[in-house]
Amino acid sequence: MNVVLAADAIGNPIANIAVFAVFAVGTLALVYRVSRGGTSTADYYAADSSFTGAQNGIALSGDFLSAASFLGIAGSIAVHGYDGFVYSVGWVVAWLVGLLLIGELLRNTGRFTMGDVIAYRMRQRPVRAAAAVSTLVISFFYMLAQMAGAGGLVALLLNITDRAGQSLVIAVVGLIMISYVLVGGMKGTTWVQIVKAALLLLCVTTITVFLLGAFGFNFSSILEKAVANNPLGDAILKPGTQYGRNELDFVSLALALVLGICSLPHVLIRFYTVPNAVQARRSVVWAICTMVVFYLCTLVIGYGASALVGSPAILQAPSGENSAAPLLALAIGGPVLLGVVSAVAFATILAVVAGLTLAASASFAHDVYANIIKGGRTDPRVEVRVARITAVVVGALAILGGILANGQNVAFLVALALALAASANLSTILYALFWKRFNTAGALWSLYGGLGSCLLLIAFSPVVSGAPTSIFPMVDFHVFPLNNPGIVSIPLSFICGFVGTMFGRRNERPYAQKEMEVRSLTGIGANLRR
């Protein structure tokens, strides 16, 4: 049966607020307890590399399994069917890039940020500045999705339908997230991500089992009911409902999903929280195993939401597609299960945004302040203070951006951040790790060329204007036809890196290149401070 979206159906708003308050206070207490006494940069940025591969792998999944994964994908499958599952497949396959090409070498070469790796054998100041710009821009775009998801989720739970109320919700979520980063640093944030990942897995597997049980453990019965409750009918069981009219957009999205994950700053920084390359590899393996279970469950949850709630009711909810999972919980377990699911989703958003804020603040404080402004000579306590101030600024910008992006499908917004990451970071990291001739000019061309082209294409795409779902639907200045620019900007970044290297000065620091090659492959000197 369809769910009636009324205040009495959603439950008691006071009880729901109490659930959020208990979780926020409990996790802040956990963050404070595990982070006491840590004032060094190694502790704030990388938790003194004290986590095991299993712990970091679960935290990696907690860092990545965001509002896009839980709310956005379930909603996309519920409304669009088969095409919504593209995100899940792409994101699981993407981790193989991290396992085979990036994780181990990055852990051996860098110390705190992506800038450490890219600038290892380059001129430090321009390359670190470019890496910091890339990190801040990508983190901001990723935060838009999380903050928009937070606003929609809590608005649904509290039955807030006006934009002003949802904006206030986004602001409160942002303030709590900033508190995590200020109090806990990497160690506290990691433990929040571990707790959140465990709760999320428990939540989705429980819903999946109950849902399958309600249909006699017959997934075909769920699909039949989903077809009956979706205006698209049988089309939701086949590809083409969302991307069938533009195959290039589908290919572009797939490239962004597969190549963008392990280029994300908040994912890259997690490889420094383990003591060695072996644990870095184990981290990725644990993360992949966790995510396979999670995404299989979202497939059942998405079609289950279409079957029991119906896509028309989902689209009419305060946060549209992002309401599918909470409304399914309401349909099968009433207000109590809705409160539990929403609290878990709330934890998901807080943990991911805290990780993003930490990555952005670490990049500015370590790459820009410590190594560019201070030339590598700074007091660690002052550097950590700068990182905390940066976290406040980044958090404030994320709140403003989340208010603007409120109502967009969060999985779709994350795909744009992934396109930016793959365009700017992936080519630069791979060239730096594997191409001996790669130089400063090549690094700057690939970073700025990929990032700039991607931003330009997004600005003139239907994402921003010219469509009912655009951020500014009342105007139309789009000239680029695709929603995701990855098919153009990702290859362009590799071309820019190659051309820049060919025209730049060769072997600026040849001794550093040889040292980086040995260190990346063997791990010798990986734990020494440079």
ChimeraX attribute file (.defattr): number of C-alpha atoms within 10 A of each C-alpha:
attribute: neighborCount
match mode: 1-to-1
recipient: residues
	/A:1	9
	/A:2	18
	/A:3	17
	/A:4	14
	/A:5	16
	/A:6	11
	/A:7	14
	/A:8	11
	/A:9	16
	/A:10	23
	/A:11	19
	/A:12	17
	/A:13	17
	/A:14	9
	/A:15	14
	/A:16	21
	/A:17	16
	/A:18	13
	/A:19	15
	/A:20	19
	/A:21	13
	/A:22	12
	/A:23	16
	/A:24	20
	/A:25	12
	/A:26	11
	/A:27	21
	/A:28	21
	/A:29	15
	/A:30	17
	/A:31	25
	/A:32	17
	/A:33	13
	/A:34	15
	/A:35	20
	/A:36	12
	/A:37	9
	/A:38	15
	/A:39	16
	/A:40	17
	/A:41	23
	/A:42	19
	/A:43	20
	/A:44	29
	/A:45	27
	/A:46	25
	/A:47	24
	/A:48	18
	/A:49	21
	/A:50	15
	/A:51	22
	/A:52	17
	/A:53	26
	/A:54	19
	/A:55	21
	/A:56	30
	/A:57	28
	/A:58	28
	/A:59	29
	/A:60	30
	/A:61	26
	/A:62	31
	/A:63	30
	/A:64	27
	/A:65	27
	/A:66	29
	/A:67	29
	/A:68	27
	/A:69	23
	/A:70	29
	/A:71	28
	/A:72	30
	/A:73	31
	/A:74	35
	/A:75	33
	/A:76	28
	/A:77	29
	/A:78	36
	/A:79	31
	/A:80	28
	/A:81	31
	/A:82	21
	/A:83	22
	/A:84	25
	/A:85	21
	/A:86	18
	/A:87	23
	/A:88	21
	/A:89	16
	/A:90	19
	/A:91	25
	/A:92	19
	/A:93	16
	/A:94	21
	/A:95	23
	/A:96	19
	/A:97	17
	/A:98	23
	/A:99	19
	/A:100	12
	/A:101	16
	/A:102	22
	/A:103	27
	/A:104	24
	/A:105	26
	/A:106	28
	/A:107	30
	/A:108	27
	/A:109	28
	/A:110	25
	/A:111	24
	/A:112	25
	/A:113	29
	/A:114	27
	/A:115	25
	/A:116	22
	/A:117	25
	/A:118	28
	/A:119	23
	/A:120	21
	/A:121	23
	/A:122	24
	/A:123	16
	/A:124	18
	/A:125	16
	/A:126	17
	/A:127	25
	/A:128	28
	/A:129	21
	/A:130	23
	/A:131	30
	/A:132	26
	/A:133	19
	/A:134	28
	/A:135	29
	/A:136	20
	/A:137	17
	/A:138	28
	/A:139	27
	/A:140	23
	/A:141	22
	/A:142	29
	/A:143	31
	/A:144	27
	/A:145	32
	/A:146	33
	/A:147	31
	/A:148	31
	/A:149	33
	/A:150	34
	/A:151	29
	/A:152	32
	/A:153	30
	/A:154	26
	/A:155	24
	/A:156	25
	/A:157	25
	/A:158	21
	/A:159	23
	/A:160	20
	/A:161	14
	/A:162	10
	/A:163	16
	/A:164	11
	/A:165	16
	/A:166	27
	/A:167	22
	/A:168	15
	/A:169	23
	/A:170	28
	/A:171	22
	/A:172	14
	/A:173	22
	/A:174	28
	/A:175	15
	/A:176	16
	/A:177	26
	/A:178	22
	/A:179	18
	/A:180	28
	/A:181	29
	/A:182	24
	/A:183	19
	/A:184	28
	/A:185	29
	/A:186	30
	/A:187	26
	/A:188	26
	/A:189	32
	/A:190	29
	/A:191	24
	/A:192	27
	/A:193	29
	/A:194	21
	/A:195	17
	/A:196	28
	/A:197	28
	/A:198	16
	/A:199	19
	/A:200	23
	/A:201	20
	/A:202	14
	/A:203	18
	/A:204	23
	/A:205	18
	/A:206	13
	/A:207	24
	/A:208	20
	/A:209	14
	/A:210	15
	/A:211	23
	/A:212	18
	/A:213	12
	/A:214	13
	/A:215	14
	/A:216	11
	/A:217	14
	/A:218	12
	/A:219	15
	/A:220	10
	/A:221	16
	/A:222	24
	/A:223	20
	/A:224	15
	/A:225	19
	/A:226	29
	/A:227	22
	/A:228	15
	/A:229	23
	/A:230	22
	/A:231	15
	/A:232	16
	/A:233	14
	/A:234	14
	/A:235	16
	/A:236	25
	/A:237	19
	/A:238	12
	/A:239	16
	/A:240	17
	/A:241	17
	/A:242	17
	/A:243	16
	/A:244	13
	/A:245	10
	/A:246	13
	/A:247	12
	/A:248	17
	/A:249	20
	/A:250	21
	/A:251	15
	/A:252	21
	/A:253	26
	/A:254	23
	/A:255	22
	/A:256	30
	/A:257	28
	/A:258	22
	/A:259	28
	/A:260	30
	/A:261	29
	/A:262	26
	/A:263	27
	/A:264	28
	/A:265	27
	/A:266	28
	/A:267	21
	/A:268	21
	/A:269	25
	/A:270	29
	/A:271	33
	/A:272	30
	/A:273	28
	/A:274	26
	/A:275	19
	/A:276	19
	/A:277	23
	/A:278	15
	/A:279	23
	/A:280	29
	/A:281	24
	/A:282	21
	/A:283	27
	/A:284	27
	/A:285	20
	/A:286	19
	/A:287	26
	/A:288	23
	/A:289	14
	/A:290	21
	/A:291	25
	/A:292	15
	/A:293	13
	/A:294	23
	/A:295	24
	/A:296	16
	/A:297	21
	/A:298	26
	/A:299	20
	/A:300	23
	/A:301	30
	/A:302	29
	/A:303	33
	/A:304	29
	/A:305	33
	/A:306	33
	/A:307	24
	/A:308	21
	/A:309	27
	/A:310	27
	/A:311	28
	/A:312	16
	/A:313	20
	/A:314	27
	/A:315	17
	/A:316	12
	/A:317	22
	/A:318	24
	/A:319	27
	/A:320	22
	/A:321	29
	/A:322	33
	/A:323	28
	/A:324	34
	/A:325	32
	/A:326	27
	/A:327	32
	/A:328	29
	/A:329	24
	/A:330	21
	/A:331	20
	/A:332	17
	/A:333	15
	/A:334	15
	/A:335	22
	/A:336	16
	/A:337	19
	/A:338	23
	/A:339	26
	/A:340	19
	/A:341	23
	/A:342	26
	/A:343	25
	/A:344	24
	/A:345	28
	/A:346	24
	/A:347	26
	/A:348	29
	/A:349	31
	/A:350	30
	/A:351	32
	/A:352	28
	/A:353	33
	/A:354	32
	/A:355	31
	/A:356	31
	/A:357	31
	/A:358	31
	/A:359	29
	/A:360	28
	/A:361	29
	/A:362	32
	/A:363	31
	/A:364	26
	/A:365	25
	/A:366	28
	/A:367	29
	/A:368	23
	/A:369	21
	/A:370	21
	/A:371	19
	/A:372	19
	/A:373	14
	/A:374	13
	/A:375	13
	/A:376	14
	/A:377	11
	/A:378	14
	/A:379	13
	/A:380	16
	/A:381	13
	/A:382	16
	/A:383	21
	/A:384	25
	/A:385	16
	/A:386	18
	/A:387	29
	/A:388	24
	/A:389	15
	/A:390	20
	/A:391	27
	/A:392	20
	/A:393	14
	/A:394	22
	/A:395	30
	/A:396	16
	/A:397	15
	/A:398	27
	/A:399	26
	/A:400	16
	/A:401	19
	/A:402	28
	/A:403	21
	/A:404	17
	/A:405	23
	/A:406	24
	/A:407	22
	/A:408	24
	/A:409	25
	/A:410	32
	/A:411	26
	/A:412	20
	/A:413	22
	/A:414	26
	/A:415	28
	/A:416	27
	/A:417	28
	/A:418	28
	/A:419	35
	/A:420	35
	/A:421	33
	/A:422	31
	/A:423	36
	/A:424	37
	/A:425	30
	/A:426	25
	/A:427	26
	/A:428	28
	/A:429	22
	/A:430	15
	/A:431	21
	/A:432	25
	/A:433	22
	/A:434	13
	/A:435	12
	/A:436	15
	/A:437	18
	/A:438	27
	/A:439	31
	/A:440	26
	/A:441	24
	/A:442	29
	/A:443	32
	/A:444	23
	/A:445	23
	/A:446	32
	/A:447	28
	/A:448	21
	/A:449	24
	/A:450	33
	/A:451	27
	/A:452	18
	/A:453	21
	/A:454	28
	/A:455	20
	/A:456	13
	/A:457	22
	/A:458	23
	/A:459	16
	/A:460	19
	/A:461	23
	/A:462	25
	/A:463	26
	/A:464	19
	/A:465	21
	/A:466	19
	/A:467	16
	/A:468	11
	/A:469	14
	/A:470	18
	/A:471	18
	/A:472	17
	/A:473	14
	/A:474	10
	/A:475	12
	/A:476	15
	/A:477	13
	/A:478	18
	/A:479	13
	/A:480	16
	/A:481	15
	/A:482	23
	/A:483	23
	/A:484	32
	/A:485	28
	/A:486	33
	/A:487	21
	/A:488	17
	/A:489	27
	/A:490	30
	/A:491	14
	/A:492	21
	/A:493	30
	/A:494	24
	/A:495	18
	/A:496	23
	/A:497	27
	/A:498	23
	/A:499	15
	/A:500	21
	/A:501	22
	/A:502	15
	/A:503	11
	/A:504	16
	/A:505	14
	/A:506	15
	/A:507	16
	/A:508	16
	/A:509	14
	/A:510	15
	/A:511	10
	/A:512	14
	/A:513	22
	/A:514	12
	/A:515	15
	/A:516	24
	/A:517	19
	/A:518	15
	/A:519	18
	/A:520	22
	/A:521	15
	/A:522	15
	/A:523	20
	/A:524	14
	/A:525	15
	/A:526	19
	/A:527	16
	/A:528	7
	/A:529	8
	/A:530	10
